Amino acid sequence: MTTFTQRDNRQNVHINNKTIVALVKNTLFYLAIVALLCIMIGPFLWMFISSISPQVELTATPPHWFPKNPTLFRYEALFIGTGDGSTSLPAGIEKFIRGLTNSMIVSTLTTLVCVSTGTLAAYALARLNVPGKNKFMLGILSSQMLPIIVIIIPLYLLLQKLMLMDSIQGLVLLYTGFMLPTVIWIMHSYFETLPRELEEAAMIDGCNRFQSLTKVIIPLSGPGLVAVSAFAFLSSWNEFFMALIFTGANTKTITVTVTEFSSQFGVDFGLMATGGVIGSIPPLVLAFLLQKYIVAGLTAGSVKG
């Protein structure tokens, strides 16, 4: 009887230990998730709070999360050029709107060029017998390891020679050159997951290679196309360094325009935060709307077959 009791006690202790270990693991897991959310959402939340806080509260000590007198006068100043009655804020409305417009134009054109040319190149590398294909793919991957600052001077001289400095076309050309290799790599991996029998069946029915691409492969490549489109658009929209170097007064993007608030309108971090909030709305909306397709497209080529 005593032996059975001791055995039951050991089993209960073992079960309790497993329960405690599982509870600790779950607790640490959820704490890690909360910490990750704070790291990701915290800066944006603080930027938004700064944008609606009066300047007095922004410089208050100690700082506090929620403003006592929230105001939208900075948003009004950026779009309609008025203050809140007590604060007059020179906003440079035309410059801010021009920065948003330039970012939208550059990002859209870059996305169109990268997706159209990158898809064709990726299909050719995935389906045709291209000489040196493996070396070409390795070169594409290696090009992404080169920091932009290393070749910024040759690029500057090249654009100056081509008379594309301070132009939308020059910025689109630069962005396309740096994002096209990634687009080709992602779409190549995606095309490799599609069975070749689909194209062969289309060709038996009378389609040529290009028709099989447009009528069979492209409709099946929706997640991949959405993923690379979102990547190209978001990367172009958020890019700062090249936009700072290669743009002038009329072609500055929103990322560069926002940084100038600290020099042209005084050190107004609230105004910079407001511009940052407005400038982050398009990529946030795009990411939320297309998150399912982005994840599906980026992971589709991870497993072949």
TORTI-866182 format. One record per residue: x, y, z of N, C-alpha, C in turn; residue in one letter. Coordinates in steps of 0.1 Angstrom, whole numbers. Example, Ala and Ser with C-alpha at 12.3 -4.5 7.8 and 13.67 -1.06 7.14 Angstrom:
2
[pt [132,-57,78],[123,-45,78],[132,-33,78],A]
[pt [128,-22,71],[137,-11,71],[129,0,79],S]
***
This chain:
305
[pt [8,-12,0],[0,0,0],[9,13,0],M]
[pt [19,12,8],[28,24,9],[35,26,-5],T]
[pt [39,15,-11],[45,16,-24],[37,23,-35],T]
[pt [24,19,-35],[14,25,-44],[13,40,-41],F]
[pt [12,43,-29],[11,58,-25],[23,66,-29],T]
[pt [35,60,-27],[47,68,-31],[47,69,-46],Q]
[pt [43,59,-53],[43,60,-68],[33,70,-73],R]
[pt [21,71,-67],[11,81,-70],[17,95,-67],D]
[pt [24,96,-56],[29,110,-52],[39,114,-63],N]
[pt [48,105,-67],[58,108,-77],[52,112,-90],R]
[pt [41,105,-94],[34,108,-106],[28,122,-105],Q]
[pt [22,125,-94],[16,138,-92],[26,149,-92],N]
[pt [38,147,-86],[48,157,-86],[53,159,-100],V]
[pt [55,148,-108],[59,149,-122],[49,157,-130],H]
[pt [36,154,-128],[26,161,-136],[26,176,-132],I]
[pt [27,179,-119],[28,193,-115],[40,200,-120],N]
[pt [51,193,-121],[63,199,-127],[61,202,-141],N]
[pt [55,193,-149],[53,195,-163],[43,207,-165],K]
[pt [33,208,-156],[23,219,-157],[30,232,-154],T]
[pt [39,233,-144],[46,245,-141],[55,249,-153],I]
[pt [62,239,-159],[71,242,-170],[63,248,-182],V]
[pt [52,241,-185],[44,246,-196],[38,260,-193],A]
[pt [34,262,-180],[29,276,-177],[40,286,-179],L]
[pt [52,283,-174],[63,292,-176],[66,295,-190],V]
[pt [66,284,-199],[69,286,-213],[58,295,-219],K]
[pt [46,292,-216],[35,300,-222],[36,315,-217],N]
[pt [39,317,-205],[41,331,-200],[52,338,-207],T]
[pt [63,331,-208],[75,338,-215],[71,340,-230],L]
[pt [64,331,-236],[60,333,-250],[51,345,-252],F]
[pt [41,347,-243],[32,358,-244],[39,371,-240],Y]
[pt [48,371,-231],[56,383,-227],[65,387,-239],L]
[pt [70,377,-246],[78,381,-258],[70,387,-269],A]
[pt [57,382,-270],[48,388,-280],[45,402,-277],I]
[pt [42,404,-264],[39,418,-259],[51,427,-261],V]
[pt [63,423,-258],[74,431,-260],[77,434,-274],A]
[pt [74,424,-283],[76,427,-298],[66,437,-303],L]
[pt [53,436,-298],[43,445,-302],[47,459,-297],L]
[pt [52,460,-285],[56,474,-280],[67,480,-288],C]
[pt [76,471,-292],[88,476,-300],[83,481,-314],I]
[pt [73,474,-319],[68,477,-333],[58,488,-333],M]
[pt [49,488,-323],[38,498,-323],[42,510,-315],I]
[pt [50,509,-305],[54,520,-296],[59,532,-303],G]
[pt [69,531,-312],[73,543,-319],[63,550,-327],P]
[pt [54,543,-335],[44,549,-342],[34,556,-333],F]
[pt [30,549,-322],[20,555,-313],[26,568,-307],L]
[pt [39,568,-304],[45,580,-298],[45,591,-308],W]
[pt [48,587,-321],[48,597,-332],[34,604,-333],M]
[pt [24,595,-333],[10,601,-334],[7,610,-322],F]
[pt [10,605,-310],[8,614,-298],[15,627,-299],I]
[pt [28,626,-304],[35,639,-305],[29,648,-315],S]
[pt [22,643,-326],[16,651,-336],[4,658,-331],S]
[pt [-3,653,-320],[-15,660,-315],[-12,667,-302],I]
[pt [1,667,-298],[4,674,-285],[9,688,-287],S]
[pt [4,698,-279],[10,711,-280],[24,711,-277],P]
[pt [31,721,-283],[46,722,-281],[50,723,-267],Q]
[pt [42,729,-258],[45,730,-244],[46,716,-238],V]
[pt [36,707,-241],[36,694,-235],[47,685,-241],E]
[pt [51,688,-253],[62,680,-259],[75,682,-252],L]
[pt [77,694,-246],[89,697,-239],[88,696,-224],T]
[pt [76,691,-220],[74,690,-205],[83,679,-199],A]
[pt [86,681,-186],[94,672,-179],[87,668,-166],T]
[pt [84,655,-163],[88,644,-172],[78,642,-183],P]
[pt [82,636,-194],[72,634,-205],[61,625,-201],P]
[pt [49,626,-208],[38,618,-205],[32,613,-218],H]
[pt [25,602,-217],[20,596,-230],[8,603,-236],W]
[pt [-2,607,-227],[-14,612,-233],[-14,627,-230],F]
[pt [-16,635,-241],[-16,650,-240],[-29,654,-232],P]
[pt [-27,664,-224],[-39,670,-216],[-48,678,-225],K]
[pt [-41,685,-235],[-49,693,-244],[-46,690,-259],N]
[pt [-51,678,-264],[-47,674,-277],[-53,684,-288],P]
[pt [-45,686,-298],[-49,695,-309],[-46,690,-322],T]
[pt [-53,694,-332],[-51,690,-346],[-46,701,-355],L]
[pt [-40,712,-348],[-36,723,-356],[-25,721,-366],F]
[pt [-17,711,-363],[-6,708,-372],[-11,701,-385],R]
[pt [-21,693,-383],[-27,687,-395],[-35,697,-403],Y]
[pt [-41,707,-397],[-48,718,-404],[-37,726,-411],E]
[pt [-26,728,-404],[-16,737,-410],[-10,730,-423],A]
[pt [-8,717,-423],[-2,711,-434],[-11,710,-446],L]
[pt [-25,710,-444],[-34,709,-455],[-42,722,-458],F]
[pt [-45,730,-448],[-52,742,-451],[-45,755,-446],I]
[pt [-34,753,-440],[-25,764,-437],[-30,773,-426],G]
[pt [-38,768,-416],[-43,776,-405],[-38,770,-392],T]
[pt [-37,778,-382],[-34,773,-368],[-47,771,-361],G]
[pt [-45,770,-347],[-57,768,-339],[-62,780,-332],D]
[pt [-58,792,-337],[-62,804,-331],[-51,810,-323],G]
[pt [-45,802,-314],[-35,807,-306],[-21,804,-311],S]
[pt [-19,795,-320],[-6,792,-325],[-7,793,-340],T]
[pt [2,801,-346],[3,803,-360],[15,795,-365],S]
[pt [13,786,-375],[23,777,-379],[25,778,-394],L]
[pt [37,783,-399],[39,783,-413],[42,769,-418],P]
[pt [34,764,-427],[34,749,-429],[40,745,-442],A]
[pt [41,754,-452],[47,749,-465],[38,739,-471],G]
[pt [25,743,-472],[15,733,-477],[19,728,-491],I]
[pt [23,737,-500],[26,733,-514],[37,723,-514],E]
[pt [47,725,-506],[59,717,-505],[56,703,-500],K]
[pt [47,703,-490],[43,690,-484],[35,681,-494],F]
[pt [25,688,-500],[17,681,-510],[25,676,-522],I]
[pt [35,684,-526],[44,681,-537],[52,668,-533],R]
[pt [57,668,-520],[64,656,-516],[56,644,-516],G]
[pt [44,644,-512],[35,633,-512],[32,628,-527],L]
[pt [30,638,-535],[27,635,-549],[40,629,-556],T]
[pt [51,634,-553],[64,629,-559],[66,614,-554],N]
[pt [63,612,-541],[65,598,-536],[55,589,-543],S]
[pt [43,593,-545],[33,584,-551],[37,581,-565],M]
[pt [41,592,-573],[45,590,-587],[57,580,-588],I]
[pt [68,583,-580],[80,575,-580],[77,561,-576],V]
[pt [70,559,-566],[67,545,-561],[58,537,-571],S]
[pt [49,544,-577],[40,537,-587],[48,533,-599],T]
[pt [56,543,-604],[63,540,-616],[74,529,-614],L]
[pt [80,530,-602],[90,520,-599],[84,506,-598],T]
[pt [72,505,-592],[65,493,-590],[61,487,-604],T]
[pt [56,495,-613],[52,490,-626],[64,485,-634],L]
[pt [75,493,-634],[87,488,-641],[93,476,-636],V]
[pt [94,475,-622],[100,463,-616],[92,451,-618],C]
[pt [79,452,-616],[70,440,-618],[69,435,-632],V]
[pt [68,445,-642],[67,440,-656],[80,434,-661],S]
[pt [91,441,-659],[103,436,-664],[109,424,-655],T]
[pt [107,425,-642],[111,414,-634],[104,401,-636],G]
[pt [91,402,-639],[83,390,-641],[88,383,-654],T]
[pt [90,391,-664],[95,385,-677],[109,379,-675],L]
[pt [117,386,-668],[131,380,-666],[131,368,-658],A]
[pt [122,368,-647],[121,356,-639],[116,344,-646],A]
[pt [106,347,-655],[100,336,-662],[110,330,-672],Y]
[pt [118,338,-678],[128,333,-688],[138,325,-680],A]
[pt [143,329,-668],[153,322,-661],[147,309,-655],L]
[pt [134,308,-653],[128,297,-647],[124,286,-658],A]
[pt [121,290,-670],[116,281,-680],[125,279,-692],R]
[pt [133,289,-695],[142,288,-707],[156,283,-704],L]
[pt [162,278,-714],[176,273,-712],[186,285,-714],N]
[pt [187,294,-704],[195,305,-705],[209,302,-702],V]
[pt [219,304,-710],[233,301,-707],[238,309,-694],P]
[pt [244,302,-685],[250,308,-673],[239,313,-664],G]
[pt [227,306,-664],[216,310,-655],[220,310,-641],K]
[pt [226,300,-636],[230,299,-622],[239,310,-618],N]
[pt [249,313,-626],[258,324,-623],[251,337,-623],K]
[pt [241,339,-632],[233,351,-633],[225,353,-620],F]
[pt [219,342,-615],[211,342,-603],[220,345,-591],M]
[pt [232,340,-591],[241,343,-580],[245,357,-580],L]
[pt [247,363,-592],[251,377,-594],[240,386,-589],G]
[pt [227,382,-592],[216,390,-587],[216,390,-572],I]
[pt [218,378,-566],[218,378,-551],[229,386,-545],L]
[pt [241,385,-552],[253,392,-547],[251,407,-548],S]
[pt [244,412,-558],[242,426,-559],[234,433,-548],S]
[pt [226,425,-541],[219,430,-529],[227,432,-517],Q]
[pt [239,426,-517],[248,427,-506],[257,440,-507],M]
[pt [256,448,-517],[264,459,-519],[257,472,-513],L]
[pt [263,478,-503],[257,490,-497],[256,501,-507],P]
[pt [245,509,-507],[244,520,-516],[254,530,-514],I]
[pt [259,532,-502],[268,543,-499],[282,540,-507],I]
[pt [285,528,-510],[297,525,-516],[298,530,-531],V]
[pt [286,530,-537],[286,534,-552],[278,547,-553],I]
[pt [276,555,-543],[268,567,-544],[275,577,-553],I]
[pt [288,578,-553],[295,588,-561],[295,584,-576],I]
[pt [298,572,-579],[296,568,-594],[282,570,-599],P]
[pt [272,567,-590],[258,569,-594],[255,584,-597],L]
[pt [261,592,-588],[259,607,-589],[265,612,-602],Y]
[pt [277,607,-605],[284,611,-618],[276,606,-630],L]
[pt [271,594,-629],[263,588,-640],[251,596,-643],L]
[pt [243,599,-633],[231,606,-635],[234,620,-640],L]
[pt [245,626,-635],[248,639,-640],[252,639,-655],Q]
[pt [259,628,-659],[262,626,-673],[250,624,-681],K]
[pt [240,617,-676],[228,614,-684],[218,626,-682],L]
[pt [221,636,-675],[212,648,-673],[199,643,-666],M]
[pt [200,635,-657],[188,630,-649],[188,634,-635],L]
[pt [197,643,-631],[197,648,-617],[185,656,-615],M]
[pt [180,655,-603],[168,663,-599],[156,660,-608],D]
[pt [154,647,-611],[143,643,-620],[136,631,-614],S]
[pt [123,630,-617],[115,618,-614],[121,606,-621],I]
[pt [124,607,-634],[129,596,-642],[142,591,-636],Q]
[pt [151,600,-632],[164,595,-626],[162,587,-613],G]
[pt [152,592,-604],[150,585,-592],[143,571,-595],L]
[pt [134,570,-604],[128,558,-608],[138,548,-613],V]
[pt [148,553,-621],[158,545,-627],[167,539,-616],L]
[pt [170,547,-606],[179,542,-595],[171,532,-586],L]
[pt [159,535,-583],[151,526,-575],[149,512,-582],Y]
[pt [146,513,-595],[144,501,-603],[157,492,-603],T]
[pt [168,499,-604],[181,491,-605],[183,484,-592],G]
[pt [179,490,-580],[182,483,-568],[171,473,-563],F]
[pt [159,475,-568],[148,466,-564],[146,455,-574],M]
[pt [149,456,-586],[147,446,-597],[153,433,-593],L]
[pt [165,432,-588],[171,419,-585],[162,411,-575],P]
[pt [157,418,-565],[149,411,-555],[136,406,-561],T]
[pt [130,414,-570],[118,410,-577],[120,398,-586],V]
[pt [131,398,-593],[134,387,-601],[136,374,-593],I]
[pt [143,375,-582],[146,364,-573],[133,358,-568],W]
[pt [124,367,-563],[112,362,-557],[103,355,-567],I]
[pt [101,362,-579],[93,356,-589],[99,344,-595],M]
[pt [112,343,-596],[118,331,-601],[115,319,-592],H]
[pt [116,321,-579],[113,310,-569],[98,307,-570],S]
[pt [89,317,-573],[75,314,-574],[72,306,-587],Y]
[pt [78,310,-598],[75,302,-610],[80,288,-609],F]
[pt [91,286,-602],[96,272,-600],[86,263,-593],E]
[pt [77,269,-586],[67,260,-579],[55,257,-588],T]
[pt [53,263,-599],[42,260,-608],[46,249,-617],L]
[pt [37,239,-619],[41,228,-628],[42,232,-642],P]
[pt [52,226,-649],[54,229,-663],[43,223,-672],R]
[pt [36,213,-667],[26,207,-675],[15,216,-679],E]
[pt [12,227,-671],[2,237,-674],[5,244,-687],L]
[pt [18,248,-688],[22,255,-700],[22,246,-712],E]
[pt [27,233,-710],[27,224,-721],[13,221,-726],E]
[pt [3,220,-717],[-11,218,-721],[-16,230,-729],A]
[pt [-12,242,-725],[-16,254,-732],[-10,255,-746],A]
[pt [3,250,-747],[9,250,-760],[3,240,-770],M]
[pt [-1,229,-764],[-8,218,-772],[-21,224,-778],I]
[pt [-27,233,-770],[-40,238,-775],[-38,250,-784],D]
[pt [-25,253,-787],[-23,263,-798],[-16,276,-793],G]
[pt [-13,277,-780],[-7,289,-774],[8,289,-777],C]
[pt [13,301,-779],[28,302,-779],[33,304,-765],N]
[pt [46,306,-764],[52,308,-751],[47,320,-744],R]
[pt [46,331,-751],[41,344,-745],[26,342,-741],F]
[pt [18,336,-749],[4,334,-746],[2,325,-734],Q]
[pt [11,315,-733],[10,306,-721],[14,314,-708],S]
[pt [23,323,-710],[27,331,-698],[15,340,-694],L]
[pt [9,347,-703],[-1,357,-700],[-14,351,-696],T]
[pt [-18,339,-702],[-31,333,-700],[-31,322,-690],K]
[pt [-19,317,-687],[-19,306,-677],[-11,309,-665],V]
[pt [2,313,-667],[11,315,-656],[8,328,-648],I]
[pt [6,339,-654],[3,351,-647],[-10,351,-639],I]
[pt [-21,345,-644],[-33,344,-635],[-30,335,-622],P]
[pt [-21,326,-624],[-18,317,-612],[-8,323,-603],L]
[pt [-2,334,-607],[9,340,-599],[5,352,-591],S]
[pt [-8,353,-589],[-14,365,-582],[-7,368,-568],G]
[pt [-6,358,-559],[1,361,-546],[16,366,-548],P]
[pt [23,360,-557],[37,364,-560],[37,378,-565],G]
[pt [29,381,-575],[29,395,-581],[25,405,-570],L]
[pt [15,402,-562],[11,411,-551],[22,414,-542],V]
[pt [30,403,-538],[41,404,-529],[52,413,-534],A]
[pt [56,411,-547],[67,419,-552],[62,433,-555],V]
[pt [49,435,-558],[44,449,-560],[44,456,-547],S]
[pt [40,450,-536],[40,456,-523],[54,459,-519],A]
[pt [63,450,-521],[77,452,-517],[83,464,-525],F]
[pt [81,465,-538],[87,475,-546],[81,489,-542],A]
[pt [67,489,-540],[61,502,-536],[65,507,-522],F]
[pt [65,498,-512],[69,502,-499],[84,506,-498],L]
[pt [92,499,-505],[107,502,-505],[109,516,-511],S]
[pt [102,518,-522],[104,531,-529],[98,542,-520],S]
[pt [87,540,-514],[80,550,-506],[89,554,-494],W]
[pt [95,544,-488],[103,546,-475],[117,550,-478],N]
[pt [122,549,-490],[136,551,-492],[140,566,-490],E]
[pt [151,568,-483],[155,582,-479],[168,586,-485],F]
[pt [179,578,-484],[192,582,-487],[194,587,-502],F]
[pt [189,579,-511],[191,583,-525],[182,595,-529],M]
[pt [170,595,-522],[161,607,-525],[167,619,-519],A]
[pt [175,619,-509],[182,630,-503],[193,635,-512],L]
[pt [200,626,-519],[212,630,-527],[208,634,-541],I]
[pt [198,627,-547],[195,629,-561],[183,638,-564],F]
[pt [177,644,-554],[165,652,-557],[168,666,-553],T]
[pt [160,675,-560],[161,689,-557],[148,695,-551],G]
[pt [146,708,-553],[134,714,-547],[121,709,-552],A]
[pt [121,705,-565],[108,701,-571],[106,686,-571],N]
[pt [116,678,-568],[114,664,-569],[116,657,-555],T]
[pt [117,664,-545],[119,657,-532],[107,649,-528],K]
[pt [110,637,-522],[99,628,-518],[95,632,-504],T]
[pt [84,625,-499],[79,628,-486],[89,626,-475],I]
[pt [97,615,-476],[107,612,-466],[117,624,-464],T]
[pt [121,630,-475],[130,641,-474],[123,654,-469],V]
[pt [111,656,-474],[103,668,-470],[101,669,-455],T]
[pt [98,657,-449],[95,657,-435],[107,661,-427],V]
[pt [119,657,-431],[131,660,-423],[134,675,-424],T]
[pt [129,682,-434],[132,696,-435],[124,705,-426],E]
[pt [114,699,-420],[106,707,-411],[114,712,-399],F]
[pt [125,705,-395],[133,709,-384],[142,721,-387],S]
[pt [144,724,-400],[153,735,-403],[145,747,-409],S]
[pt [135,744,-417],[128,755,-423],[118,762,-414],Q]
[pt [112,753,-405],[102,759,-396],[106,758,-381],F]
[pt [119,758,-379],[123,757,-365],[124,742,-361],G]
[pt [129,740,-349],[130,726,-344],[116,723,-339],V]
[pt [107,718,-347],[94,714,-344],[92,699,-346],D]
[pt [95,692,-335],[93,677,-336],[79,673,-338],F]
[pt [70,681,-333],[56,678,-334],[52,679,-349],G]
[pt [57,688,-356],[53,690,-371],[60,678,-378],L]
[pt [72,674,-375],[79,663,-381],[71,650,-379],M]
[pt [66,649,-366],[58,637,-363],[45,637,-371],A]
[pt [39,648,-373],[26,649,-381],[29,645,-395],T]
[pt [40,650,-401],[43,646,-415],[46,632,-416],G]
[pt [53,626,-405],[56,612,-405],[43,603,-405],G]
[pt [33,608,-397],[21,600,-396],[13,600,-409],V]
[pt [13,612,-415],[6,613,-428],[13,605,-439],I]
[pt [26,606,-439],[34,599,-449],[34,583,-447],G]
[pt [31,579,-435],[30,564,-433],[17,558,-435],S]
[pt [7,566,-438],[-7,561,-440],[-8,552,-452],I]
[pt [-3,557,-464],[-4,548,-476],[3,535,-475],P]
[pt [15,534,-470],[21,520,-469],[14,512,-458],P]
[pt [9,518,-447],[2,510,-437],[-11,504,-443],L]
[pt [-19,513,-450],[-31,508,-456],[-28,497,-466],V]
[pt [-18,499,-474],[-14,488,-484],[-10,475,-477],L]
[pt [-2,476,-466],[2,464,-459],[-10,457,-453],A]
[pt [-19,464,-447],[-31,458,-441],[-40,451,-451],F]
[pt [-42,458,-462],[-51,452,-472],[-45,440,-479],L]
[pt [-32,440,-481],[-26,429,-489],[-17,420,-480],L]
[pt [-19,420,-467],[-10,412,-459],[-11,397,-462],Q]
[pt [-23,392,-464],[-25,378,-467],[-18,374,-480],K]
[pt [-19,382,-490],[-12,379,-503],[3,381,-502],Y]
[pt [7,391,-494],[22,393,-493],[28,381,-486],I]
[pt [22,376,-475],[28,364,-469],[28,352,-478],V]
[pt [17,350,-485],[15,339,-494],[26,340,-505],A]
[pt [28,352,-511],[37,353,-522],[51,351,-517],G]
[pt [55,357,-506],[69,356,-501],[73,342,-497],L]
[pt [63,334,-492],[66,320,-488],[63,309,-498],T]
[pt [57,313,-509],[54,303,-519],[66,296,-525],A]
[pt [77,304,-527],[89,297,-533],[98,291,-523],G]
[pt [94,291,-510],[103,285,-500],[104,270,-501],S]
[pt [93,263,-506],[93,249,-508],[89,246,-522],V]
[pt [98,239,-529],[96,236,-543],[88,223,-544],K]
[pt [78,224,-554],[70,212,-557],[56,213,-551],G]
***
